[in-house]
Amino acid sequence: MDLFQKCVEFTKADEVKAAGLYPYFRAIEENEGPVVSIEGRKVIMAGSNNYLGLTAHPKVRQAAIDAINRYGTGCSGSRYLTGTIDLHNELEAKLAKFLGYESILLFSTGYQTALGAISGLVSKGDYVVSDKENHACIINGAMLAKGGFAEFVRYKHNDMADLEKTLQRIPDNAGKLVVTDGVFSVSGELVHLPELLEISHKYGARVLVDDAHATGVVGVGGRGTASHFGVVDKTDMTMGTFSKTFASLGGFIGGPERVINFLKHHSPALIFSASPTPASCAAALAALEILEEQPELVTKLVANADKMRKGFTDLGFTIIDSRTGIVPVIVGDVEKALLFWRKLYDKGVFVNAFIPPGVPPTMSMMRTSYMASHEDEHLDRILEVFAEVGKELGFID
């Protein structure tokens, strides 16, 4: 059989496009934070992970420009060889101090961080233990480790009793890494981290928390999930990304210096990839400085998301409740979700339509997310449009 035949036969996306309901790959022509330009018109952005609204911040922009002027546009090598510049070292040191870890290691993307950290640390005979609703980067990192003859097992979503049963079945002499999202990227739920740490350490497992959607969102001054629960000293490792709160591109993992040193010399994803660009590092550094100087941005973000949680609930929508920047509105099946998305978009509100296989069959949703830069006028308009569309489609009275 021709390998390309399945590509020719895949027509579902074309059918949705023909119906005018395709919500993906929409090109943003201008990005001003809470309001963006798409297809020649202004829409309120309620689907971005730019949680603190820093991608348009003058200090972040200027830092990137200055870095290009000094270092050029790329590093032309891996961190291991010629690709390390002083900005990498500066960002690692400042981020380690901010998050409370001995050492930090940068990767070129957040996705690559998970692949590189998990497959670099877990080897033959070891186990990766993963929440069933972890982000795809964690699942693929575990699968990559499995290709190196590690074992990969999963436990029920945020179910600590099932985590314990899973760990009980693993041999005592096996190395074990429990990996979990801190804030789950689809639902916005927080992991039950204190209990997870207690159970994991009881069975000799180490814990890696993915704080992609938590850094700058939860915890003291936005320091993440471990900080939120007051367990930084008990959390073995945390990884994250610069593509959200830090208004840039890249990823990081923090933990004990000896572990980070090991990954520097054993992670193919680090050793054989070009390093983060100077502009990316400089932008992330500037965003980190703003976060440290203005922790009130985190307070504003959470207040905005809380307002929307209450607003959607008061209107009669079903949401997944949390304390993060993500507020999913459940609409049911795929067809309803795509139509709901289109009507919101036509009225000037852009959200993310999440449909299977990214969510369970009956859990298609409008995944909304908020920024510190959203003002009440934006939030009120989003609620107004949701109310109009919800009534038109029969979701609310």
N, C-alpha and C positions, 0 to 999 in steps of 0.2 A: 504493500500500500504506500502511496506517495505521502510523505510526512506532511506536505502542505495541504492535503485534502481537507483536513479538519478546519483549516483556516478558511478555505473556500466555502465550506458548509456553515460556518458561523455567520449568521445573518441577523441575530436578535438585535444587536445594536443598530443595524441599518433600519430595521423595522421601527424601532423606537424613535430614531431620528426622523423617519418619514412621517411619523405621527406628530412630530413637533414636541415630543416629550423628553428628549434626551438631555439629562442635566449635567453631563460630564464634559471635561476639556473645554469649558467656556473660557475664552481668552480675556484676561483683564487688561484693559488698555491704559488705565490710569489707576494708581492706588494711592488714595489719600486717607487710608485708615478705615473709619466706619462707613465711608461712602466711596464707591469705586465706579469706574466706567467700564461697562461691558456692552459690546455691540452698539456703541455710539450713544449710550444713555447712562445716566446716573442711577445706581441702585444702592440700597443700604446693605452692607455686608454683615450677615449674621451667620457666617459659616467659616470664618477664618480662625486659625490657631495663633494669630498674632495677639496673644492675650493681653499684653500691656500696651499694645498699639505703638511699638517702638520702631517699626520698619520705616516709618516716615519721620522719625525724630531727627531734627537737624544735627544733633551731636553724633548720632549713629551714622548718618549719611556722610558727614564730614570725616569721620574716622576712617570709613572705607575708602574715601577719595584720597586721603592723606597716605594711607597704606599703599595704594596703587602707585602714587607718585614716588614713594620711597623704595618699594620692593618690586614693583611691576605687578602683572596680573596673575602670576602663578609661581609655584615653588619648584616646578620641574623635577620633582623627585619624591621619593617616599621619606617619611620621617626617619626611617632607618639609615638612609644614605644622605643625599644632598638636600632633602626637602624640609629640614627643620630650620626655622628662623626664630629670632628672639621673641617674636610675638607669641609663638606656640608655647614657649616656656613661661612667659609672663601670664598668659591666660590660664595655663595649668596651675600655676602657683596661686593666683588670685581666686580661682574657682575652688581649689582645695581648701583654702582658708575660709571662704564663704560657706561652703557646705559642711565643713568640719571633718574632712578626710585627710589622711596622711599624704595621699598622692592622687593625682588626676592624670589620665592619659587621653589625648584627643584623637578622634578618628575623623574621616572626611565627611561622613553623614551619620545621622542617628541610627538608621537601618544597619549600616555597616558596623556600628559599634556593637550591636547585639550579636551579629554574625561573628565578629572578631573576638568578642569577649567570651561568648559561650563556647565556640569551637576551639578557641585558643586555650581555655582553662580545663575543659572537660575532655577526657581521652578514654581510651579503651578500658572497659570495665566500670567506668564511672556512670552516674545517672543524672540526667536532667529531669527535674520534676516541675511541671508547668501547669498553671491555671488554664482551664479549657478556653477561656476567653481572652487570653493574652494576645498582644499585637502580633501580626504576621512576622515581624522581624525576630521575635523570640522563638516562634514556632520554627522558622527556617534556620535560625541559629542552632536549635536543638537537632533538627534534621541533618544539618551539616556535621554536627558532632556525632550523630548516629552513623553517618557515613564513615566516620573514623572508628566505628565499633563501640561507641558509647551507647547507653540505653536511654530511651526517651519514654517517659510516662506522664500522664496528665490526671489531674484531679478536678472534681466538679467546681464550677465557678464560685470563688470566694467561700467555699465550704471547708471550714477548718477541720471538721470531723473527718471528711473524706481525705483531706491532706494527710491527717495522721494515719488513717488506714493504709494509704498509699505508701507512706514512709515505713510503716511496719512490715510491709512485704519486701522491702529492699534489704539485701544482706548488710549486716553491720559493718563489714570490712570494705564496703564499696564507697567510693567518693560520691557525695551527693550535693547537687546544686539546685536549690529551689528558686525558681524565677517567677516573678509576678509583676504585672503593671502596678504602679502606685495608684494612679488614677486611670481607670480603664477607658480607653480612647473612644469607644462607641457610647457607652452608657454614662460616663462621667462618675461612676461609683468609685469610692475609695476602698482599697484593700483593707482587710482586718489585720493590719500589720503587727501590732503587739502580740496577738495570739499566734499569728503565722511564725513570728520569730521564736516564740516560746516552744512551739511544737517542732519546728525545724531543728533548733539547737538541741532539743531533747534527744533527737535521733542522729545527731552528729552531722547535720546538713548545714551548708553555708547558704546564705540568702543574697540574691541579687534583685534589686528593685528598679524597675524601669520608670523613671520620673519624667518622661517626655511631656506629659500633660499635667505635671505636678509642680515642677520648678517654676517659681514666679507666680504660682497660683495658690498653693496651700503651704502651711508651715510658717514659722516665725520669719517675717520679712520675705516670704516666698521661697524658703529654703527646702521645701519639698515634703514628701510623705513622712519620712522618718522624723523630721522636725515637727510636723503637725502632731504626731503622737508622742513626741519626747523620747524617741528611741534611737537617736543618731549613733550613740555609742554602742548599741547592740546590733545595728544594721551592718552587715559585712561589706556590701558593695551597693552602689547606686550608679545607674547610667542614665543618660539623658541626651537631649538634642539641642542644637542652637537654632533650629528652624521655627521655633514657636516663641516663647518668651524672649529669647535672645536675638530675635530679628535678623537671623543670619542663616548659615548653613554649616553643618558639622555635628559631631557628637562627642560625648565624653563618658568615661567610666571612672569612678572614684572608689578607693578602698585602701587597704594596707599597702605600704610602700613595696613590700616584698612581692605582693601579688601583682601590682602594677608593673614592677620591674620584670616579672616573669612574662606578662603579656607583651611587653615591649619586644621581647626576644622570641616569642612563640606564637604570635598571632599573624597568620598569613594575610588577613584582611588589612592589617596595619603595614606589614613589611612590604607587601607587593602592591600597595595603592599609593597614588600621589597624595601628598599631604593637603590639609585645608589651606585655601588660598589666603594671602595676606589680607585682602579686603574682608573675608569672612571672619578671620580672627579679630581684626580691629573692630569690626561691627559688634561682635559678641562681647569684646572687652568693654566697649562703650555702653552697651546695654546692661552689662553687669554693674558698671559704675552707677548708672541711673537707678537700677534696682536697689542698690545699697543706699543711695542718697535719697531715694523717694519711695520708701516702703508703703506710702499711702496709695500708690498705684495698685498694689495688691488688694488693699481694702476696697478701692473703687471697683475693681474688677469683680470681686465677690459680691459687692452690693448690687452691681448691675445684673449679675446672674441670679441673685436672690429675688430681685424685682421681677425678672422674667419668669422664674419658677412660680411665684405667687400669681403673676398675671395670667399665665397659661392655665393654672389650676382654677382660678376664679372664673375664667371663661368656660371651663368645663372640659378642657383637653386632658388626656391621660399623658403624664410625663414620667420619666424616671428621675426620682428625687436624688439630690446629692448636695455637696457643698463646694462644687468646683465650677469652672467656667463653661462646662458643657451642660446643655439642657435639651435632652431628646424629647420630641413630641411624637407619640405613637399614633400611626394612622392605619396600620393593618397590612393589607396585601400590596403587591407590587404596583398593580395598575392604579390603585387609589393614591399611592405614594407619588408616582410619576405625575399624575394629574394635579395633585395638590402642589407639588413643586412648581409645575409650570404656571399655575395660577398665581402663586406667590411671586414668582419671577416677573410675570406680566404686570403685577402691581408694584414692582420696584423693590422687592425684598429677595435677597439671595441667601439660600440655606443649602445644606448638604442633604441630598436624598440618599439614605442608606437602605439598601434592599438586599435580599438574599443573593449570594451566600454570605454576605458580610453580617447579616443578622438572621435570626430564625425566621421560618416561612411566614408567620403571622405578626412579625415584629417590625415590618418596614416602618421607617420613621423619618421625620424631618429633624436631623441632628443640628440643632442651633448651638452656636458658641459665641461668647461675648468678649469684649475688650474693655480695658480701662478707659479707652478713648470714646466709647459710646456715651452719648449724652441722652438725657431723658427724651428729647425730641425724637431721637432715633428709635429708642426702645418703645416709646408710646406708638410710634407709627408701625413698628413690627407687630405689636399686639393688635393694633387696629386692622392690619391686613390679614393676620391669622384669623381674627374674628369674622371678617368678611368671607374669606375662603372657607372657613370651617362651617359657617352657616349655609353657604351656597352648596357645599358638598354633603351636608347633613351630618357632620361630625358633632356639632354643638347646636343648641337651640337658639 
